Amino acid sequence: MWYPVLFLLIMIVGMIAVGWPRLLWAAESDLIARGRYVFALAGGCGCHTAKGESVNAGGRPLKTPYGTFYGTNITPDPTYGIGQWTDRQIGDSIRLGVRPDGSIVSPVMPYPAFSGMSDEDVTALVAYLRSVPAVTRANQPHEISLPFSGVAMRVWRWLFFEPIAAPARAPTEGIERGRYISGHVAHCQECHTPRTRFGTLDLSLHLAGNPAGIDDEVTPNITPEVKTGIGEWSEDEIVSLLQTGFLPNFDNVQGLMALVIEGIPEGGYKDMTKDDALAVARYLKSVPPIEHRVGKE
Amino acid sequence: MRRTSYFAVALIAGGLGYLGPILAHEGHPKHLPDGKDPIAFRAYLMENIGDNAKELNDKLKAGQFAAVKVNAQAIALHATRIPDLFPQGSTSETSKAKEEIWQKWDEFVKSAETLRSEADQLAVTAADGKTDAVGAQAKKVFGACKGCHDGFRKPEKQEA
């Protein structure tokens, strides 16, 4: 009597045993693909790839008023990269600026912005980071002008960093989607907002341009102010910039903006979907316009 | 005719002769450059190329394919002037011209020639009424601008 039931059970278990790895593989592949997209939204994490060098292997110099910082190796290399870190430790480094050994990451790494990245996106990003080839490349020490820089980073974080309550899932549409991408993944404000003397963002000039950015670059005002910002740009022109790097007059962006748009071979802003680029455009058109001229007229 | 009248006519004619080629196209300049300063004049020229590029793109979006001919011709004309506006050492603390311009002079001149060639071809394509090809050729023009910028122009930096 129970033979048919047993036979059925054996069949079901057998099918699962054969099919489960493929199901797992498919789920993991989807997660890595999603992580690659999050990576692209973050500008290809371009600060961690030196020109002409292996992806994520570190070494790119970033000149700031506090000295020159060098992007670290975030490949799965067990010695110099993140190969020995747990998923939680990688996530904490991204969102909280804390390494597994308790040391604090420099705020040149925009962890204040990333602290609002959703759990889902961080999980996917971690999966993707683990999937790129490991590169055995030692990290280059920063050339910081501050004395006792390790202590300085810790004090700065204690004084000025308040983690954002990150959502479990990111908004999926509308201006909220644009605000999320702009503020917590693409981290636009980190370059396009001027800094105070303490290195924090001057939020009274949120997105209104920075005359003294990384690598001494002047980053433009991207609020919808007509005279000094992008008030005359259409949403389509903002989308076009994000996807091609061309301005409305078909001049092209250069420097760090070109880097994050073109990205590294694994991805950059240019890989944003049209819907996401439009969401960012709509968000930028919705922020308060601020008259703030940076650079030459 | 009185001597002052002859002088006035000559002055007006000379001014028109100088302004005429500039005002002849639809990318109207915002101001006149100091012709003796290559840095200022080439900044003006590049701005005018940009004005024409924007106008060109607006026309493409509006489906006015034949109308881009005049903008393409203006860009081609400006492109022929580019090398002359970069005499050796014509740079400054605020100039975005890279040293590579003079270190790779032949390559720089070739970039300007590429822009001229692509813009000339765009004018021909627009005049021929080949609407499908106009957009594709316009991308080549903008790509020529980018190619030169990437190789020979610095990103905007803060002033020292």
Interface residues (C-beta under 8 A of the other chain):
Chain A: P211 A212 G213 D215 D216 E217 V218 G245 F246 P248 N249 F250 D251 N252 Q254 G255 L256 A258 G295 K296
Chain B: G50 D51 A53 K54 L56 N57 T94 V141 F142 C145 K146 H149 D150 R153 K154 P155 E156 K157 Q158
